[in-house]
Amino acid sequence: MVQDEPNGEVVAASGATREKKLNFFQRIALFIRQVFAELRKVVTPTRQELLKFTAVVLGFVVVMMAIVYGLDVLFVWITTIVFGVPS
């Protein structure tokens, strides 16, 4: 394992010699340090961005629902034409 200089992240070096394998608790500690390092990089969206992203997702879901509904109606109509209505 090698310490990354700019932000202190711990990363595996590709060209480094094989080091001793970390024990179970050291691997857990390393994992938690890496999780916190990644969480520091997270940028929280502003309220305006959040509303815009939500609207985009809901709009996409509505469009996909309309497409699936339209295909369902089309297939029902086709099967009714092909097989007829049982009487």
C-alpha positions as CSV (number, residue, x, y, z in Angstrom):
1,M,0.0,0.0,0.0
2,V,1.2,3.5,-0.8
3,Q,0.1,6.9,0.6
4,D,-1.1,9.2,-2.1
5,E,0.6,12.6,-1.6
6,P,-2.0,15.4,-2.3
7,N,-4.8,14.2,-0.1
8,G,-3.4,11.4,2.1
9,E,-5.4,8.6,0.4
10,V,-4.2,5.1,0.8
11,V,-4.0,3.4,-2.6
12,A,-2.4,0.3,-4.0
13,A,0.7,0.9,-6.1
14,S,0.8,-0.9,-9.4
15,G,4.6,-1.2,-9.6
16,A,5.3,-1.8,-5.9
17,T,6.8,-5.0,-4.6
18,R,4.4,-7.4,-2.9
19,E,4.0,-6.4,0.7
20,K,2.8,-8.4,3.7
21,K,-0.9,-9.0,3.5
22,L,-2.9,-7.0,6.1
23,N,-4.7,-8.8,8.8
24,F,-8.5,-8.7,9.1
25,F,-8.7,-5.7,11.4
26,Q,-6.2,-3.7,9.4
27,R,-8.2,-4.4,6.2
28,I,-11.3,-3.1,7.9
29,A,-9.5,0.0,9.1
30,L,-8.1,0.6,5.6
31,F,-11.6,0.2,4.1
32,I,-13.1,2.7,6.6
33,R,-10.3,5.2,5.9
34,Q,-11.0,4.9,2.1
35,V,-14.7,5.3,2.6
36,F,-14.2,8.5,4.6
37,A,-11.7,9.7,1.9
38,E,-14.4,9.1,-0.8
39,L,-17.1,10.8,1.3
40,R,-15.0,13.9,1.5
41,K,-15.2,14.2,-2.3
42,V,-19.0,14.2,-2.3
43,V,-20.6,17.4,-3.4
44,T,-24.1,18.0,-2.1
45,P,-26.4,19.5,-4.8
46,T,-28.1,22.9,-4.2
47,R,-31.9,23.0,-3.7
48,Q,-32.4,24.2,-7.3
49,E,-30.2,21.4,-8.7
50,L,-32.0,18.9,-6.6
51,L,-35.4,20.0,-7.8
52,K,-34.2,20.0,-11.4
53,F,-32.7,16.5,-11.1
54,T,-35.9,15.2,-9.5
55,A,-38.0,16.7,-12.3
56,V,-35.8,15.1,-14.9
57,V,-36.1,11.7,-13.2
58,L,-39.9,11.9,-12.8
59,G,-40.3,13.1,-16.4
60,F,-38.2,10.1,-17.6
61,V,-40.2,7.7,-15.5
62,V,-43.5,9.1,-16.9
63,V,-42.2,8.8,-20.5
64,M,-41.1,5.2,-19.9
65,M,-44.5,4.4,-18.3
66,A,-46.3,5.8,-21.4
67,I,-44.1,3.8,-23.7
68,V,-44.7,0.5,-21.8
69,Y,-48.5,1.3,-21.5
70,G,-48.6,2.0,-25.3
71,L,-46.8,-1.3,-26.1
72,D,-49.2,-3.1,-23.7
73,V,-52.2,-1.7,-25.5
74,L,-50.7,-2.5,-28.9
75,F,-50.0,-6.1,-28.0
76,V,-53.4,-6.6,-26.5
77,W,-54.9,-5.3,-29.7
78,I,-52.7,-7.5,-31.9
79,T,-53.5,-10.6,-29.8
80,T,-57.2,-9.8,-30.0
81,I,-57.0,-9.5,-33.8
82,V,-54.9,-12.7,-34.2
83,F,-56.7,-15.0,-31.8
84,G,-60.2,-13.3,-31.7
85,V,-62.4,-12.6,-28.7
86,P,-63.7,-15.8,-27.0
87,S,-67.5,-16.0,-26.9
